[in-house]
Amino acid sequence: MSSAILEGALLGFTLAFLGGPTFVGLVQTSIHYGTLPGIQFSIGVLLSDITLIALGYLGLLQLFGGETR
């Protein structure tokens, strides 16, 4: 079981650091406008991700985590 957790964590960290449109936007914002706007951009992305994860969790909780009767 710990092997599966380790493999999942490794895959998750690898996918988290892959370049995508958000990474390109972050680099571009940092180069053009400086460090502070880059940090603000990354905080906005973080808040957006947290919101989507929370909404997904609450939706799945409504589907599968209801009270037993």
MOKA-V237208 format. One record per residue. N is the residue number from 1. RES is the residue in three letters. PHI is phi in radians with two decimals (999 if undefined). OMEGA is omega in radians with two decimals (NA if undefined). BURIAL is b if it has 16 or more other C-alpha atoms within 10 Angstrom, else e. Layout:
# MOKA-V237208
((N:RES:PHI:OMEGA:BURIAL) (N:RES:PHI:OMEGA:BURIAL))
This chain:
# MOKA-V237208
((1:MET:999:-3.14:e) (2:SER:-1.15:3.09:e) (3:SER:-1.16:3.12:e) (4:ALA:-1.15:3.12:e) (5:ILE:-1.15:3.12:e) (6:LEU:-1.10:3.11:e) (7:GLU:-1.12:3.11:e) (8:GLY:-1.14:3.11:e) (9:ALA:-1.14:3.12:e) (10:LEU:-1.09:3.11:e) (11:LEU:-1.13:3.13:e) (12:GLY:-1.09:3.11:e) (13:PHE:-1.16:3.11:e) (14:THR:-1.11:-3.14:e) (15:LEU:-1.20:-3.13:e) (16:ALA:-1.19:-3.08:e) (17:PHE:-1.73:3.09:e) (18:LEU:-1.24:3.14:e) (19:GLY:-1.31:3.09:e) (20:GLY:-2.52:-3.12:e) (21:PRO:-1.08:3.13:e) (22:THR:-1.19:3.12:e) (23:PHE:-1.11:3.12:e) (24:VAL:-1.12:3.09:e) (25:GLY:-1.11:3.11:e) (26:LEU:-1.14:3.12:b) (27:VAL:-1.12:-3.14:e) (28:GLN:-1.10:3.11:e) (29:THR:-1.10:3.14:b) (30:SER:-1.14:-3.13:b) (31:ILE:-1.22:-3.05:e) (32:HIS:-1.32:-2.98:e) (33:TYR:-2.02:3.08:e) (34:GLY:1.92:-3.02:e) (35:THR:-1.24:-3.07:e) (36:LEU:-1.07:3.06:e) (37:PRO:-1.07:3.07:e) (38:GLY:-1.13:3.09:b) (39:ILE:-1.14:3.11:e) (40:GLN:-1.09:3.10:e) (41:PHE:-1.07:-3.11:b) (42:SER:-1.19:3.08:b) (43:ILE:-1.16:3.08:e) (44:GLY:-1.09:3.10:e) (45:VAL:-1.12:3.13:e) (46:LEU:-1.07:3.13:e) (47:LEU:-1.13:3.09:e) (48:SER:-1.11:3.12:e) (49:ASP:-1.11:3.13:e) (50:ILE:-1.09:3.12:e) (51:THR:-1.09:-3.14:e) (52:LEU:-1.14:3.11:e) (53:ILE:-1.14:3.14:e) (54:ALA:-1.12:3.12:e) (55:LEU:-1.13:3.08:e) (56:GLY:-1.11:3.12:e) (57:TYR:-1.11:-3.13:e) (58:LEU:-1.14:3.08:e) (59:GLY:-1.13:3.10:e) (60:LEU:-1.17:3.09:e) (61:LEU:-1.13:3.09:e) (62:GLN:-1.15:-3.12:e) (63:LEU:-1.34:-2.97:e) (64:PHE:-2.01:-3.02:e) (65:GLY:-1.90:-3.11:e) (66:GLY:-1.20:3.12:e) (67:GLU:-1.18:3.06:e) (68:THR:-1.46:-3.10:e) (69:ARG:-1.86:NA:e))
